[in-house]
Amino acid sequence: MNAMTPGAMTGAPMDSATPDLGAFGAISVRLSVEVGAVRMSLREVLALQVGSVHALDRRVDQPVDVLINDRLIARGEIVSIGDRFGVKLTEIVAGGLA
C-alpha cells in the first residue's frame, strides 16, 4: 500500500481478471488490520489501567491479518506511509476474496 490518502488503496493495477461489479463496485466495506489478540477474564478486564501492557498472541515477526467486514482475506506487514500506518499485503488467503 503506497497511497497517501486514508482509505485509498493503490498497488497493482486492475486487470482483466478483476470482475466488472457494475453498481456493486461502489458498496462500502470496512477493511481492518489485526495485529494480535489476548484472552482475558472479566476480572482482568476490569483491572485494566492506563499504562498496562499485555502480550498479544503473535510475535513481532509474524504477519498481521487483513480483514474485510471481519472476514480474513489477506496477511501482510505493517509499513509507514508518511505519518500514518499502512499495510503491505504479502499473501491473499485462499477463498478470502471469493
mmCIF file as gemmi writes it, N, C-alpha and C atoms, coordinates in Angstrom:
data_model
loop_
_atom_site.group_PDB
_atom_site.id
_atom_site.type_symbol
_atom_site.label_atom_id
_atom_site.label_alt_id
_atom_site.label_comp_id
_atom_site.label_asym_id
_atom_site.label_entity_id
_atom_site.label_seq_id
_atom_site.pdbx_PDB_ins_code
_atom_site.Cartn_x
_atom_site.Cartn_y
_atom_site.Cartn_z
_atom_site.occupancy
_atom_site.B_iso_or_equiv
_atom_site.pdbx_formal_charge
_atom_site.auth_seq_id
_atom_site.auth_asym_id
_atom_site.pdbx_PDB_model_num
ATOM 1 N N . MET Axp A 1 ? 0.851 -1.172 0 1 0 ? 1 A 1
ATOM 2 C CA . MET Axp A 1 ? 0 0 0 1 0 ? 1 A 1
ATOM 3 C C . MET Axp A 1 ? 0.89 1.226 0 1 0 ? 1 A 1
ATOM 4 N N . ASN Axp A 2 ? 0.762 2.069 -0.97 1 0 ? 2 A 1
ATOM 5 C CA . ASN Axp A 2 ? 1.609 3.252 -1.026 1 0 ? 2 A 1
ATOM 6 C C . ASN Axp A 2 ? 0.792 4.504 -1.287 1 0 ? 2 A 1
ATOM 7 N N . ALA Axp A 3 ? -0.458 4.495 -0.865 1 0 ? 3 A 1
ATOM 8 C CA . ALA Axp A 3 ? -1.328 5.657 -1.037 1 0 ? 3 A 1
ATOM 9 C C . ALA Axp A 3 ? -1.041 6.68 0.041 1 0 ? 3 A 1
ATOM 10 N N . MET Axp A 4 ? -1.282 7.935 -0.26 1 0 ? 4 A 1
ATOM 11 C CA . MET Axp A 4 ? -1.056 8.986 0.714 1 0 ? 4 A 1
ATOM 12 C C . MET Axp A 4 ? -2.351 9.509 1.314 1 0 ? 4 A 1
ATOM 13 N N . THR Axp A 5 ? -3.485 9.011 0.892 1 0 ? 5 A 1
ATOM 14 C CA . THR Axp A 5 ? -4.749 9.443 1.47 1 0 ? 5 A 1
ATOM 15 C C . THR Axp A 5 ? -5.365 8.295 2.241 1 0 ? 5 A 1
ATOM 16 N N . PRO Axp A 6 ? -5.937 8.564 3.431 1 0 ? 6 A 1
ATOM 17 C CA . PRO Axp A 6 ? -6.517 7.498 4.229 1 0 ? 6 A 1
ATOM 18 C C . PRO Axp A 6 ? -7.577 6.743 3.445 1 0 ? 6 A 1
ATOM 19 N N . GLY Axp A 7 ? -7.525 5.415 3.527 1 0 ? 7 A 1
ATOM 20 C CA . GLY Axp A 7 ? -8.54 4.592 2.899 1 0 ? 7 A 1
ATOM 21 C C . GLY Axp A 7 ? -8.29 4.285 1.444 1 0 ? 7 A 1
ATOM 22 N N . ALA Axp A 8 ? -7.416 5.029 0.785 1 0 ? 8 A 1
ATOM 23 C CA . ALA Axp A 8 ? -7.155 4.767 -0.633 1 0 ? 8 A 1
ATOM 24 C C . ALA Axp A 8 ? -6.206 3.589 -0.749 1 0 ? 8 A 1
ATOM 25 N N . MET Axp A 9 ? -6.461 2.714 -1.691 1 0 ? 9 A 1
ATOM 26 C CA . MET Axp A 9 ? -5.589 1.57 -1.909 1 0 ? 9 A 1
ATOM 27 C C . MET Axp A 9 ? -5.027 1.662 -3.315 1 0 ? 9 A 1
ATOM 28 N N . THR Axp A 10 ? -3.709 1.54 -3.409 1 0 ? 10 A 1
ATOM 29 C CA . THR Axp A 10 ? -3.071 1.517 -4.712 1 0 ? 10 A 1
ATOM 30 C C . THR Axp A 10 ? -2.161 0.317 -4.755 1 0 ? 10 A 1
ATOM 31 N N . GLY Axp A 11 ? -1.532 0.102 -5.849 1 0 ? 11 A 1
ATOM 32 C CA . GLY Axp A 11 ? -0.641 -1.034 -5.997 1 0 ? 11 A 1
ATOM 33 C C . GLY Axp A 11 ? -0.774 -1.557 -7.396 1 0 ? 11 A 1
ATOM 34 N N . ALA Axp A 12 ? -0.957 -2.865 -7.521 1 0 ? 12 A 1
ATOM 35 C CA . ALA Axp A 12 ? -1.098 -3.471 -8.844 1 0 ? 12 A 1
ATOM 36 C C . ALA Axp A 12 ? -2.358 -2.96 -9.517 1 0 ? 12 A 1
ATOM 37 N N . PRO Axp A 13 ? -2.266 -2.598 -10.786 1 0 ? 13 A 1
ATOM 38 C CA . PRO Axp A 13 ? -3.459 -2.118 -11.491 1 0 ? 13 A 1
ATOM 39 C C . PRO Axp A 13 ? -4.463 -3.245 -11.677 1 0 ? 13 A 1
ATOM 40 N N . MET Axp A 14 ? -5.738 -2.873 -11.801 1 0 ? 14 A 1
ATOM 41 C CA . MET Axp A 14 ? -6.767 -3.866 -12.048 1 0 ? 14 A 1
ATOM 42 C C . MET Axp A 14 ? -6.546 -4.435 -13.44 1 0 ? 14 A 1
ATOM 43 N N . ASP Axp A 15 ? -6.716 -5.74 -13.58 1 0 ? 15 A 1
ATOM 44 C CA . ASP Axp A 15 ? -6.531 -6.359 -14.881 1 0 ? 15 A 1
ATOM 45 C C . ASP Axp A 15 ? -7.826 -7.007 -15.34 1 0 ? 15 A 1
ATOM 46 N N . SER Axp A 16 ? -7.755 -7.732 -16.438 1 0 ? 16 A 1
ATOM 47 C CA . SER Axp A 16 ? -8.963 -8.336 -16.996 1 0 ? 16 A 1
ATOM 48 C C . SER Axp A 16 ? -9.526 -9.427 -16.099 1 0 ? 16 A 1
ATOM 49 N N . ALA Axp A 17 ? -8.735 -9.936 -15.131 1 0 ? 17 A 1
ATOM 50 C CA . ALA Axp A 17 ? -9.234 -10.955 -14.21 1 0 ? 17 A 1
ATOM 51 C C . ALA Axp A 17 ? -10.114 -10.342 -13.124 1 0 ? 17 A 1
ATOM 52 N N . THR Axp A 18 ? -10.059 -9.02 -12.957 1 0 ? 18 A 1
ATOM 53 C CA . THR Axp A 18 ? -10.897 -8.342 -11.975 1 0 ? 18 A 1
ATOM 54 C C . THR Axp A 18 ? -12.31 -8.251 -12.534 1 0 ? 18 A 1
ATOM 55 N N . PRO Axp A 19 ? -13.288 -8.783 -11.793 1 0 ? 19 A 1
ATOM 56 C CA . PRO Axp A 19 ? -14.654 -8.778 -12.33 1 0 ? 19 A 1
ATOM 57 C C . PRO Axp A 19 ? -15.24 -7.376 -12.423 1 0 ? 19 A 1
ATOM 58 N N . ASP Axp A 20 ? -16.112 -7.168 -13.401 1 0 ? 20 A 1
ATOM 59 C CA . ASP Axp A 20 ? -16.847 -5.915 -13.525 1 0 ? 20 A 1
ATOM 60 C C . ASP Axp A 20 ? -18.035 -6.011 -12.579 1 0 ? 20 A 1
ATOM 61 N N . LEU Axp A 21 ? -18.004 -5.252 -11.503 1 0 ? 21 A 1
ATOM 62 C CA . LEU Axp A 21 ? -19.038 -5.349 -10.477 1 0 ? 21 A 1
ATOM 63 C C . LEU Axp A 21 ? -20.222 -4.43 -10.727 1 0 ? 21 A 1
ATOM 64 N N . GLY Axp A 22 ? -20.114 -3.581 -11.728 1 0 ? 22 A 1
ATOM 65 C CA . GLY Axp A 22 ? -21.206 -2.653 -12.003 1 0 ? 22 A 1
ATOM 66 C C . GLY Axp A 22 ? -21.493 -1.783 -10.793 1 0 ? 22 A 1
ATOM 67 N N . ALA Axp A 23 ? -22.749 -1.607 -10.457 1 0 ? 23 A 1
ATOM 68 C CA . ALA Axp A 23 ? -23.159 -0.764 -9.333 1 0 ? 23 A 1
ATOM 69 C C . ALA Axp A 23 ? -22.678 -1.315 -7.995 1 0 ? 23 A 1
ATOM 70 N N . PHE Axp A 24 ? -22.442 -2.633 -7.906 1 0 ? 24 A 1
ATOM 71 C CA . PHE Axp A 24 ? -21.987 -3.217 -6.647 1 0 ? 24 A 1
ATOM 72 C C . PHE Axp A 24 ? -20.577 -2.758 -6.285 1 0 ? 24 A 1
ATOM 73 N N . GLY Axp A 25 ? -19.81 -2.315 -7.264 1 0 ? 25 A 1
ATOM 74 C CA . GLY Axp A 25 ? -18.453 -1.862 -7.009 1 0 ? 25 A 1
ATOM 75 C C . GLY Axp A 25 ? -18.376 -0.644 -6.108 1 0 ? 25 A 1
ATOM 76 N N . ALA Axp A 26 ? -19.463 0.08 -5.935 1 0 ? 26 A 1
ATOM 77 C CA . ALA Axp A 26 ? -19.484 1.278 -5.092 1 0 ? 26 A 1
ATOM 78 C C . ALA Axp A 26 ? -19.872 0.971 -3.649 1 0 ? 26 A 1
ATOM 79 N N . ILE Axp A 27 ? -20.191 -0.288 -3.341 1 0 ? 27 A 1
ATOM 80 C CA . ILE Axp A 27 ? -20.576 -0.643 -1.97 1 0 ? 27 A 1
ATOM 81 C C . ILE Axp A 27 ? -19.37 -0.489 -1.055 1 0 ? 27 A 1
ATOM 82 N N . SER Axp A 28 ? -19.571 0.164 0.074 1 0 ? 28 A 1
ATOM 83 C CA . SER Axp A 28 ? -18.507 0.41 1.037 1 0 ? 28 A 1
ATOM 84 C C . SER Axp A 28 ? -18.366 -0.78 1.99 1 0 ? 28 A 1
ATOM 85 N N . VAL Axp A 29 ? -17.122 -1.209 2.221 1 0 ? 29 A 1
ATOM 86 C CA . VAL Axp A 29 ? -16.824 -2.266 3.183 1 0 ? 29 A 1
ATOM 87 C C . VAL Axp A 29 ? -15.755 -1.748 4.137 1 0 ? 29 A 1
ATOM 88 N N . ARG Axp A 30 ? -15.637 -2.378 5.293 1 0 ? 30 A 1
ATOM 89 C CA . ARG Axp A 30 ? -14.636 -1.969 6.274 1 0 ? 30 A 1
ATOM 90 C C . ARG Axp A 30 ? -13.435 -2.9 6.185 1 0 ? 30 A 1
ATOM 91 N N . LEU Axp A 31 ? -12.272 -2.348 5.846 1 0 ? 31 A 1
ATOM 92 C CA . LEU Axp A 31 ? -11.024 -3.097 5.848 1 0 ? 31 A 1
ATOM 93 C C . LEU Axp A 31 ? -10.313 -2.774 7.148 1 0 ? 31 A 1
ATOM 94 N N . SER Axp A 32 ? -9.953 -3.797 7.902 1 0 ? 32 A 1
ATOM 95 C CA . SER Axp A 32 ? -9.24 -3.579 9.16 1 0 ? 32 A 1
ATOM 96 C C . SER Axp A 32 ? -8.038 -4.51 9.234 1 0 ? 32 A 1
ATOM 97 N N . VAL Axp A 33 ? -7.091 -4.15 10.073 1 0 ? 33 A 1
ATOM 98 C CA . VAL Axp A 33 ? -5.868 -4.92 10.245 1 0 ? 33 A 1
ATOM 99 C C . VAL Axp A 33 ? -5.766 -5.312 11.711 1 0 ? 33 A 1
ATOM 100 N N . GLU Axp A 34 ? -5.593 -6.605 11.953 1 0 ? 34 A 1
ATOM 101 C CA . GLU Axp A 34 ? -5.5 -7.112 13.327 1 0 ? 34 A 1
ATOM 102 C C . GLU Axp A 34 ? -4.063 -7.526 13.605 1 0 ? 34 A 1
ATOM 103 N N . VAL Axp A 35 ? -3.473 -6.888 14.61 1 0 ? 35 A 1
ATOM 104 C CA . VAL Axp A 35 ? -2.091 -7.16 14.988 1 0 ? 35 A 1
ATOM 105 C C . VAL Axp A 35 ? -2.005 -8.411 15.848 1 0 ? 35 A 1
ATOM 106 N N . GLY Axp A 36 ? -2.981 -8.634 16.684 1 0 ? 36 A 1
ATOM 107 C CA . GLY Axp A 36 ? -2.994 -9.785 17.579 1 0 ? 36 A 1
ATOM 108 C C . GLY Axp A 36 ? -4.129 -9.655 18.565 1 0 ? 36 A 1
ATOM 109 N N . ALA Axp A 37 ? -4.221 -10.622 19.453 1 0 ? 37 A 1
ATOM 110 C CA . ALA Axp A 37 ? -5.295 -10.616 20.442 1 0 ? 37 A 1
ATOM 111 C C . ALA Axp A 37 ? -4.789 -11.261 21.728 1 0 ? 37 A 1
ATOM 112 N N . VAL Axp A 38 ? -5.541 -11.074 22.769 1 0 ? 38 A 1
ATOM 113 C CA . VAL Axp A 38 ? -5.252 -11.716 24.051 1 0 ? 38 A 1
ATOM 114 C C . VAL Axp A 38 ? -6.587 -12.05 24.706 1 0 ? 38 A 1
ATOM 115 N N . ARG Axp A 39 ? -6.678 -13.224 25.295 1 0 ? 39 A 1
ATOM 116 C CA . ARG Axp A 39 ? -7.892 -13.615 26.007 1 0 ? 39 A 1
ATOM 117 C C . ARG Axp A 39 ? -7.711 -13.23 27.472 1 0 ? 39 A 1
ATOM 118 N N . MET Axp A 40 ? -8.72 -12.565 28.031 1 0 ? 40 A 1
ATOM 119 C CA . MET Axp A 40 ? -8.662 -12.105 29.42 1 0 ? 40 A 1
ATOM 120 C C . MET Axp A 40 ? -9.955 -12.467 30.13 1 0 ? 40 A 1
ATOM 121 N N . SER Axp A 41 ? -9.829 -12.651 31.424 1 0 ? 41 A 1
ATOM 122 C CA . SER Axp A 41 ? -11.032 -12.849 32.23 1 0 ? 41 A 1
ATOM 123 C C . SER Axp A 41 ? -11.684 -11.488 32.456 1 0 ? 41 A 1
ATOM 124 N N . LEU Axp A 42 ? -12.932 -11.496 32.813 1 0 ? 42 A 1
ATOM 125 C CA . LEU Axp A 42 ? -13.622 -10.243 33.114 1 0 ? 42 A 1
ATOM 126 C C . LEU Axp A 42 ? -12.923 -9.515 34.257 1 0 ? 42 A 1
ATOM 127 N N . ARG Axp A 43 ? -12.414 -10.254 35.224 1 0 ? 43 A 1
ATOM 128 C CA . ARG Axp A 43 ? -11.681 -9.652 36.347 1 0 ? 43 A 1
ATOM 129 C C . ARG Axp A 43 ? -10.465 -8.885 35.829 1 0 ? 43 A 1
ATOM 130 N N . GLU Axp A 44 ? -9.726 -9.49 34.879 1 0 ? 44 A 1
ATOM 131 C CA . GLU Axp A 44 ? -8.551 -8.823 34.312 1 0 ? 44 A 1
ATOM 132 C C . GLU Axp A 44 ? -8.949 -7.586 33.508 1 0 ? 44 A 1
ATOM 133 N N . VAL Axp A 45 ? -10.05 -7.671 32.776 1 0 ? 45 A 1
ATOM 134 C CA . VAL Axp A 45 ? -10.529 -6.519 32.003 1 0 ? 45 A 1
ATOM 135 C C . VAL Axp A 45 ? -10.873 -5.369 32.934 1 0 ? 45 A 1
ATOM 136 N N . LEU Axp A 46 ? -11.572 -5.661 34.016 1 0 ? 46 A 1
ATOM 137 C CA . LEU Axp A 46 ? -11.968 -4.612 34.96 1 0 ? 46 A 1
ATOM 138 C C . LEU Axp A 46 ? -10.773 -4.014 35.692 1 0 ? 46 A 1
ATOM 139 N N . ALA Axp A 47 ? -9.654 -4.734 35.736 1 0 ? 47 A 1
ATOM 140 C CA . ALA Axp A 47 ? -8.452 -4.239 36.407 1 0 ? 47 A 1
ATOM 141 C C . ALA Axp A 47 ? -7.531 -3.456 35.465 1 0 ? 47 A 1
ATOM 142 N N . LEU Axp A 48 ? -7.897 -3.32 34.188 1 0 ? 48 A 1
ATOM 143 C CA . LEU Axp A 48 ? -7.058 -2.585 33.241 1 0 ? 48 A 1
ATOM 144 C C . LEU Axp A 48 ? -6.875 -1.14 33.684 1 0 ? 48 A 1
ATOM 145 N N . GLN Axp A 49 ? -5.66 -0.636 33.506 1 0 ? 49 A 1
ATOM 146 C CA . GLN Axp A 49 ? -5.343 0.744 33.863 1 0 ? 49 A 1
ATOM 147 C C . GLN Axp A 49 ? -4.496 1.356 32.759 1 0 ? 49 A 1
ATOM 148 N N . VAL Axp A 50 ? -4.475 2.669 32.717 1 0 ? 50 A 1
ATOM 149 C CA . VAL Axp A 50 ? -3.596 3.369 31.788 1 0 ? 50 A 1
ATOM 150 C C . VAL Axp A 50 ? -2.166 2.937 32.091 1 0 ? 50 A 1
ATOM 151 N N . GLY Axp A 51 ? -1.437 2.571 31.077 1 0 ? 51 A 1
ATOM 152 C CA . GLY Axp A 51 ? -0.058 2.123 31.242 1 0 ? 51 A 1
ATOM 153 C C . GLY Axp A 51 ? 0.081 0.611 31.329 1 0 ? 51 A 1
ATOM 154 N N . SER Axp A 52 ? -1.04 -0.112 31.436 1 0 ? 52 A 1
ATOM 155 C CA . SER Axp A 52 ? -0.98 -1.574 31.457 1 0 ? 52 A 1
ATOM 156 C C . SER Axp A 52 ? -0.414 -2.077 30.134 1 0 ? 52 A 1
ATOM 157 N N . VAL Axp A 53 ? 0.4 -3.11 30.195 1 0 ? 53 A 1
ATOM 158 C CA . VAL Axp A 53 ? 0.976 -3.708 28.994 1 0 ? 53 A 1
ATOM 159 C C . VAL Axp A 53 ? 0.607 -5.188 28.986 1 0 ? 53 A 1
ATOM 160 N N . HIS Axp A 54 ? 0.128 -5.664 27.84 1 0 ? 54 A 1
ATOM 161 C CA . HIS Axp A 54 ? -0.305 -7.058 27.733 1 0 ? 54 A 1
ATOM 162 C C . HIS Axp A 54 ? 0.256 -7.66 26.454 1 0 ? 54 A 1
ATOM 163 N N . ALA Axp A 55 ? 0.872 -8.83 26.569 1 0 ? 55 A 1
ATOM 164 C CA . ALA Axp A 55 ? 1.423 -9.519 25.402 1 0 ? 55 A 1
ATOM 165 C C . ALA Axp A 55 ? 0.287 -10.077 24.557 1 0 ? 55 A 1
ATOM 166 N N . LEU Axp A 56 ? 0.409 -9.929 23.255 1 0 ? 56 A 1
ATOM 167 C CA . LEU Axp A 56 ? -0.573 -10.469 22.324 1 0 ? 56 A 1
ATOM 168 C C . LEU Axp A 56 ? -0.151 -11.87 21.891 1 0 ? 56 A 1
ATOM 169 N N . ASP Axp A 57 ? -1.027 -12.545 21.168 1 0 ? 57 A 1
ATOM 170 C CA . ASP Axp A 57 ? -0.781 -13.928 20.763 1 0 ? 57 A 1
ATOM 171 C C . ASP Axp A 57 ? 0.062 -14.058 19.497 1 0 ? 57 A 1
ATOM 172 N N . ARG Axp A 58 ? 0.74 -13.003 19.118 1 0 ? 58 A 1
ATOM 173 C CA . ARG Axp A 58 ? 1.505 -13.022 17.876 1 0 ? 58 A 1
ATOM 174 C C . ARG Axp A 58 ? 2.878 -12.415 18.111 1 0 ? 58 A 1
ATOM 175 N N . ARG Axp A 59 ? 3.905 -13.006 17.474 1 0 ? 59 A 1
ATOM 176 C CA . ARG Axp A 59 ? 5.256 -12.459 17.582 1 0 ? 59 A 1
ATOM 177 C C . ARG Axp A 59 ? 5.403 -11.26 16.646 1 0 ? 59 A 1
ATOM 178 N N . VAL Axp A 60 ? 6.383 -10.424 16.898 1 0 ? 60 A 1
ATOM 179 C CA . VAL Axp A 60 ? 6.577 -9.217 16.087 1 0 ? 60 A 1
ATOM 180 C C . VAL Axp A 60 ? 6.993 -9.536 14.658 1 0 ? 60 A 1
ATOM 181 N N . ASP Axp A 61 ? 7.548 -10.726 14.415 1 0 ? 61 A 1
ATOM 182 C CA . ASP Axp A 61 ? 7.968 -11.082 13.059 1 0 ? 61 A 1
ATOM 183 C C . ASP Axp A 61 ? 6.876 -11.813 12.273 1 0 ? 61 A 1
ATOM 184 N N . GLN Axp A 62 ? 5.705 -11.99 12.849 1 0 ? 62 A 1
ATOM 185 C CA . GLN Axp A 62 ? 4.602 -12.655 12.157 1 0 ? 62 A 1
ATOM 186 C C . GLN Axp A 62 ? 3.743 -11.636 11.416 1 0 ? 62 A 1
ATOM 187 N N . PRO Axp A 63 ? 3.132 -12.054 10.305 1 0 ? 63 A 1
ATOM 188 C CA . PRO Axp A 63 ? 2.277 -11.126 9.554 1 0 ? 63 A 1
ATOM 189 C C . PRO Axp A 63 ? 1.007 -10.772 10.316 1 0 ? 63 A 1
ATOM 190 N N . VAL Axp A 64 ? 0.441 -9.633 9.978 1 0 ? 64 A 1
ATOM 191 C CA . VAL Axp A 64 ? -0.836 -9.202 10.557 1 0 ? 64 A 1
ATOM 192 C C . VAL Axp A 64 ? -1.964 -9.722 9.671 1 0 ? 64 A 1
ATOM 193 N N . ASP Axp A 65 ? -3.164 -9.825 10.226 1 0 ? 65 A 1
ATOM 194 C CA . ASP Axp A 65 ? -4.332 -10.266 9.465 1 0 ? 65 A 1
ATOM 195 C C . ASP Axp A 65 ? -5.04 -9.059 8.869 1 0 ? 65 A 1
ATOM 196 N N . VAL Axp A 66 ? -5.44 -9.165 7.613 1 0 ? 66 A 1
ATOM 197 C CA . VAL Axp A 66 ? -6.207 -8.124 6.933 1 0 ? 66 A 1
ATOM 198 C C . VAL Axp A 66 ? -7.616 -8.677 6.757 1 0 ? 66 A 1
ATOM 199 N N . LEU Axp A 67 ? -8.596 -7.943 7.276 1 0 ? 67 A 1
ATOM 200 C CA . LEU Axp A 67 ? -9.978 -8.409 7.263 1 0 ? 67 A 1
ATOM 201 C C . LEU Axp A 67 ? -10.883 -7.422 6.544 1 0 ? 67 A 1
ATOM 202 N N . ILE Axp A 68 ? -11.887 -7.942 5.868 1 0 ? 68 A 1
ATOM 203 C CA . ILE Axp A 68 ? -12.957 -7.115 5.32 1 0 ? 68 A 1
ATOM 204 C C . ILE Axp A 68 ? -14.232 -7.563 6.001 1 0 ? 68 A 1
ATOM 205 N N . ASN Axp A 69 ? -14.874 -6.622 6.696 1 0 ? 69 A 1
ATOM 206 C CA . ASN Axp A 69 ? -16.089 -6.93 7.463 1 0 ? 69 A 1
ATOM 207 C C . ASN Axp A 69 ? -15.882 -8.164 8.339 1 0 ? 69 A 1
ATOM 208 N N . ASP Axp A 70 ? -14.766 -8.211 9.061 1 0 ? 70 A 1
ATOM 209 C CA . ASP Axp A 70 ? -14.401 -9.286 9.993 1 0 ? 70 A 1
ATOM 210 C C . ASP Axp A 70 ? -14.082 -10.618 9.324 1 0 ? 70 A 1
ATOM 211 N N . ARG Axp A 71 ? -13.908 -10.65 8.022 1 0 ? 71 A 1
ATOM 212 C CA . ARG Axp A 71 ? -13.557 -11.882 7.305 1 0 ? 71 A 1
ATOM 213 C C . ARG Axp A 71 ? -12.107 -11.784 6.84 1 0 ? 71 A 1
ATOM 214 N N . LEU Axp A 72 ? -11.295 -12.778 7.212 1 0 ? 72 A 1
ATOM 215 C CA . LEU Axp A 72 ? -9.884 -12.796 6.834 1 0 ? 72 A 1
ATOM 216 C C . LEU Axp A 72 ? -9.753 -12.927 5.32 1 0 ? 72 A 1
ATOM 217 N N . ILE Axp A 73 ? -9.068 -11.967 4.7 1 0 ? 73 A 1
ATOM 218 C CA . ILE Axp A 73 ? -8.877 -12.015 3.249 1 0 ? 73 A 1
ATOM 219 C C . ILE Axp A 73 ? -7.399 -12.022 2.849 1 0 ? 73 A 1
ATOM 220 N N . ALA Axp A 74 ? -6.522 -11.574 3.759 1 0 ? 74 A 1
ATOM 221 C CA . ALA Axp A 74 ? -5.108 -11.481 3.396 1 0 ? 74 A 1
ATOM 222 C C . ALA Axp A 74 ? -4.26 -11.366 4.657 1 0 ? 74 A 1
ATOM 223 N N . ARG Axp A 75 ? -2.956 -11.452 4.454 1 0 ? 75 A 1
ATOM 224 C CA . ARG Axp A 75 ? -1.997 -11.202 5.526 1 0 ? 75 A 1
ATOM 225 C C . ARG Axp A 75 ? -0.976 -10.207 4.988 1 0 ? 75 A 1
ATOM 226 N N . GLY Axp A 76 ? -0.324 -9.508 5.901 1 0 ? 76 A 1
ATOM 227 C CA . GLY Axp A 76 ? 0.634 -8.514 5.448 1 0 ? 76 A 1
ATOM 228 C C . GLY Axp A 76 ? 1.549 -8.051 6.554 1 0 ? 76 A 1
ATOM 229 N N . GLU Axp A 77 ? 2.291 -6.99 6.251 1 0 ? 77 A 1
ATOM 230 C CA . GLU Axp A 77 ? 3.199 -6.406 7.234 1 0 ? 77 A 1
ATOM 231 C C . GLU Axp A 77 ? 2.898 -4.921 7.367 1 0 ? 77 A 1
ATOM 232 N N . ILE Axp A 78 ? 3.082 -4.427 8.575 1 0 ? 78 A 1
ATOM 233 C CA . ILE Axp A 78 ? 2.839 -3.015 8.86 1 0 ? 78 A 1
ATOM 234 C C . ILE Axp A 78 ? 3.961 -2.189 8.238 1 0 ? 78 A 1
ATOM 235 N N . VAL Axp A 79 ? 3.586 -1.104 7.562 1 0 ? 79 A 1
ATOM 236 C CA . VAL Axp A 79 ? 4.55 -0.182 6.964 1 0 ? 79 A 1
ATOM 237 C C . VAL Axp A 79 ? 4.193 1.239 7.388 1 0 ? 79 A 1
ATOM 238 N N . SER Axp A 80 ? 5.119 2.133 7.168 1 0 ? 80 A 1
ATOM 239 C CA . SER Axp A 80 ? 4.901 3.547 7.453 1 0 ? 80 A 1
ATOM 240 C C . SER Axp A 80 ? 4.64 4.27 6.14 1 0 ? 80 A 1
ATOM 241 N N . ILE Axp A 81 ? 3.57 5.065 6.114 1 0 ? 81 A 1
ATOM 242 C CA . ILE Axp A 81 ? 3.244 5.892 4.949 1 0 ? 81 A 1
ATOM 243 C C . ILE Axp A 81 ? 3.167 7.325 5.46 1 0 ? 81 A 1
ATOM 244 N N . GLY Axp A 82 ? 4.272 8.039 5.335 1 0 ? 82 A 1
ATOM 245 C CA . GLY Axp A 82 ? 4.321 9.378 5.923 1 0 ? 82 A 1
ATOM 246 C C . GLY Axp A 82 ? 4.18 9.258 7.429 1 0 ? 82 A 1
ATOM 247 N N . ASP Axp A 83 ? 3.175 9.94 7.983 1 0 ? 83 A 1
ATOM 248 C CA . ASP Axp A 83 ? 2.945 9.874 9.427 1 0 ? 83 A 1
ATOM 249 C C . ASP Axp A 83 ? 1.803 8.92 9.78 1 0 ? 83 A 1
ATOM 250 N N . ARG Axp A 84 ? 1.482 8.004 8.878 1 0 ? 84 A 1
ATOM 251 C CA . ARG Axp A 84 ? 0.385 7.054 9.1 1 0 ? 84 A 1
ATOM 252 C C . ARG Axp A 84 ? 0.886 5.616 8.975 1 0 ? 84 A 1
ATOM 253 N N . PHE Axp A 85 ? 0.115 4.703 9.573 1 0 ? 85 A 1
ATOM 254 C CA . PHE Axp A 85 ? 0.367 3.284 9.384 1 0 ? 85 A 1
ATOM 255 C C . PHE Axp A 85 ? -0.219 2.844 8.052 1 0 ? 85 A 1
ATOM 256 N N . GLY Axp A 86 ? 0.361 1.818 7.469 1 0 ? 86 A 1
ATOM 257 C CA . GLY Axp A 86 ? -0.184 1.183 6.277 1 0 ? 86 A 1
ATOM 258 C C . GLY Axp A 86 ? 0.05 -0.308 6.391 1 0 ? 86 A 1
ATOM 259 N N . VAL Axp A 87 ? -0.429 -1.056 5.433 1 0 ? 87 A 1
ATOM 260 C CA . VAL Axp A 87 ? -0.198 -2.499 5.418 1 0 ? 87 A 1
ATOM 261 C C . VAL Axp A 87 ? 0.204 -2.913 4.007 1 0 ? 87 A 1
ATOM 262 N N . LYS Axp A 88 ? 1.286 -3.662 3.905 1 0 ? 88 A 1
ATOM 263 C CA . LYS Axp A 88 ? 1.755 -4.206 2.631 1 0 ? 88 A 1
ATOM 264 C C . LYS Axp A 88 ? 1.299 -5.658 2.579 1 0 ? 88 A 1
ATOM 265 N N . LEU Axp A 89 ? 0.451 -5.988 1.608 1 0 ? 89 A 1
ATOM 266 C CA . LEU Axp A 89 ? -0.075 -7.344 1.508 1 0 ? 89 A 1
ATOM 267 C C . LEU Axp A 89 ? 1.021 -8.303 1.069 1 0 ? 89 A 1
ATOM 268 N N . THR Axp A 90 ? 1.154 -9.412 1.792 1 0 ? 90 A 1
ATOM 269 C CA . THR Axp A 90 ? 2.151 -10.423 1.469 1 0 ? 90 A 1
ATOM 270 C C . THR Axp A 90 ? 1.51 -11.739 1.059 1 0 ? 90 A 1
ATOM 271 N N . GLU Axp A 91 ? 0.212 -11.887 1.325 1 0 ? 91 A 1
ATOM 272 C CA . GLU Axp A 91 ? -0.489 -13.134 0.997 1 0 ? 91 A 1
ATOM 273 C C . GLU Axp A 91 ? -1.981 -12.851 0.876 1 0 ? 91 A 1
ATOM 274 N N . ILE Axp A 92 ? -2.605 -13.387 -0.154 1 0 ? 92 A 1
ATOM 275 C CA . ILE Axp A 92 ? -4.061 -13.364 -0.267 1 0 ? 92 A 1
ATOM 276 C C . ILE Axp A 92 ? -4.532 -14.737 0.188 1 0 ? 92 A 1
ATOM 277 N N . VAL Axp A 93 ? -5.411 -14.784 1.165 1 0 ? 93 A 1
ATOM 278 C CA . VAL Axp A 93 ? -5.882 -16.046 1.73 1 0 ? 93 A 1
ATOM 279 C C . VAL Axp A 93 ? -6.807 -16.737 0.731 1 0 ? 93 A 1
ATOM 280 N N . ALA Axp A 94 ? -6.601 -18.031 0.532 1 0 ? 94 A 1
ATOM 281 C CA . ALA Axp A 94 ? -7.434 -18.806 -0.394 1 0 ? 94 A 1
ATOM 282 C C . ALA Axp A 94 ? -8.898 -18.673 -0.005 1 0 ? 94 A 1
ATOM 283 N N . GLY Axp A 95 ? -9.711 -18.271 -0.955 1 0 ? 95 A 1
ATOM 284 C CA . GLY Axp A 95 ? -11.14 -18.104 -0.698 1 0 ? 95 A 1
ATOM 285 C C . GLY Axp A 95 ? -11.491 -16.818 0.016 1 0 ? 95 A 1
ATOM 286 N N . GLY Axp A 96 ? -10.492 -16.038 0.391 1 0 ? 96 A 1
ATOM 287 C CA . GLY Axp A 96 ? -10.749 -14.811 1.137 1 0 ? 96 A 1
ATOM 288 C C . GLY Axp A 96 ? -11.49 -13.757 0.353 1 0 ? 96 A 1
ATOM 289 N N . LEU Axp A 97 ? -11.213 -13.664 -0.936 1 0 ? 97 A 1
ATOM 290 C CA . LEU Axp A 97 ? -11.862 -12.662 -1.775 1 0 ? 97 A 1
ATOM 291 C C . LEU Axp A 97 ? -12.969 -13.253 -2.632 1 0 ? 97 A 1
ATOM 292 N N . ALA Axp A 98 ? -13.185 -14.552 -2.501 1 0 ? 98 A 1
ATOM 293 C CA . ALA Axp A 98 ? -14.223 -15.207 -3.322 1 0 ? 98 A 1
ATOM 294 C C . ALA Axp A 98 ? -15.592 -15.067 -2.7 1 0 ? 98 A 1
